[in-house]
Amino acid sequence: MKPILEVKNLVKTYTDKGVSLNALDGVSLTIMEGEIFGLLGVNGAGKTTLSSILATLHPPTSGEVLFRGESIYKDLMHYRRSLGFCPQKQNLDQFLTVEENLVFAGRYYLLSEDEIKRRVKQLMEELELTRYAAFEISSLSGGNKQRVLIARALMHKPAIVILDEPTVGLDPDIRRKLWQQIKDLKKMGITIILTTHYLDEAEYLSDRICILNKGKVLKIESVEKLKRDHDMASLEDIFIRLTKEAEQ
Amino acid sequence: MQNTFIDRMKIFSALLQRDLKILKSELFDLVTNSLIQVGLNALLFGYLLPAMGIKPSIIGPMYLGIVMLVLYELGFAISANTSMDLAYNRFIDYQATFSLPKRWLFAEYLSMFVIKAFVISVPAILVGTKLLGNRLGIIQTNWPLFFIVYFIATIFLGLLFLYLAMGSSFEWFNDNVWPRCLSPIVNFGCVFFTWKMAYSLYPFLGYILLLNPMTYICEGVRSTIIGGNQFIDARICIAVLIGWSIVFGFLLNKAVTKRLDLM
């Protein structure tokens, strides 16, 4: 597998009323083409900051992000077309129906009207949204909103999809269903960056896991290797040990 | 793939299409509301106030000032929606990840405000002018100049209201923006009287009112619809409103950078 994204020494500092806080403190990592890369950490670890910088929502204070070897900041607009972003907040267009949300997503990414029709039909089938096509967003359940969000991010066939806490607040059976759909995205060859604080989710879905703590990378490994190296059966125990060690 | 100017225009136009689709669904209510206001204003200014002994020469200027309030309220409603989106839904975060520079995104917000303002308030002005007829005291209407004043006024108001939405938290906006920002602008913005009336009463007050951009919106509209030399010249109003638009464009840019930290 080839690297698709390389993050080099990324720093993000927020300053409020003269007080500075490093939300990311020299993060470096490489994400390979076609993998599910899990970003794991407690609240405030820097997961959402990192994913929103990778989604180009915010600029880093310093550091570099390379997409297929080229800085994303050299041609930001081109990189954005290769990216689908599902933010933590379900920011769907409340004024449009499910189908209209997807149609407009296609237009924003310059697909032809024929291609839009085809993609909308295909994605609504794949994500089991067809019966909700004419529904207002406000009338959908949390799980269905999340599916629309994923479908919207996939409309323009991005190479990378960033899923920021995709299953927060969902019922267990809906979570399981979404997990399967995320696995299906990987089968399509899409690289997935998954931000989560659910250890079971990270373990089930991720090819490799990056554990973040206070803006720093503690470890990047596959779950199996982490378990072998630490001689522990549970990812939760490994996570607690690593974060405790980092505190000391 | 190069992101050309044409591609940006296509994304810009897709955003406009989306907003126009929403406007279309709201249009009946918006136009009905605006016509109700015009009807009531025509009744008040055309018949009741003159019957109560208000000087006929003030009827036209007051009516046009009140019509500008409709535009002002529209700006407030749009900025309240933006402020709420920033606090809760964050649809703007989705838009900010398009292959479109952020200036284009805010230009689209502004364009939509201008379109909405024209669609809703220009028919109201035309109907009101027709209903009130001679009671407005029209000397000579200059429609082309009116549209220029109106266009620049809507751009200024769009920038002002976007700035207020971006520059303050939803809670602050909800609780304080009307009494602390918008009410002083309206009450001391020559909406309910002409600038010359204020100046002849207290020259110092006249000078203070010249600092308020609303003065130039109201006086510019009066000067182009009623005509004569009793109002501030429309050309001066246009120049000052362009100046204020530049100031608020700069402030908006700073507020967006601080609030959204966009690329």
Chai-1 contact restraints between the chains, C-beta under 6 A:
chainA,res_idxA,chainB,res_idxB,connection_type,confidence,min_distance_angstrom,max_distance_angstrom,comment,restraint_id
A,A55,B,T97,contact,1.0,0.0,6.0,A-B,restraint_1
A,T56,B,M263,contact,1.0,0.0,6.0,A-B,restraint_2
A,L57,B,D93,contact,1.0,0.0,6.0,A-B,restraint_3
A,L57,B,A96,contact,1.0,0.0,6.0,A-B,restraint_4
A,H58,B,D261,contact,1.0,0.0,6.0,A-B,restraint_5
A,P59,B,M263,contact,1.0,0.0,6.0,A-B,restraint_6
A,M77,B,N3,contact,1.0,0.0,6.0,A-B,restraint_7
A,M77,B,S99,contact,1.0,0.0,6.0,A-B,restraint_8
A,H78,B,M1,contact,1.0,0.0,6.0,A-B,restraint_9
A,R80,B,T97,contact,1.0,0.0,6.0,A-B,restraint_10
A,R80,B,S99,contact,1.0,0.0,6.0,A-B,restraint_11
A,R81,B,S99,contact,1.0,0.0,6.0,A-B,restraint_12
A,F85,B,T97,contact,1.0,0.0,6.0,A-B,restraint_13
A,P87,B,D93,contact,1.0,0.0,6.0,A-B,restraint_14
A,K89,B,R90,contact,1.0,0.0,6.0,A-B,restraint_15
A,N91,B,N89,contact,1.0,0.0,6.0,A-B,restraint_16
A,N91,B,R90,contact,1.0,0.0,6.0,A-B,restraint_17
A,N91,B,F91,contact,1.0,0.0,6.0,A-B,restraint_18
A,N91,B,D93,contact,1.0,0.0,6.0,A-B,restraint_19
A,N91,B,Y94,contact,1.0,0.0,6.0,A-B,restraint_20
A,F95,B,I22,contact,1.0,0.0,6.0,A-B,restraint_21
A,F104,B,R18,contact,1.0,0.0,6.0,A-B,restraint_22
A,R107,B,A14,contact,1.0,0.0,6.0,A-B,restraint_23
A,Y108,B,I11,contact,1.0,0.0,6.0,A-B,restraint_24
A,Y108,B,A14,contact,1.0,0.0,6.0,A-B,restraint_25
A,Y108,B,F98,contact,1.0,0.0,6.0,A-B,restraint_26
A,L110,B,K10,contact,1.0,0.0,6.0,A-B,restraint_27
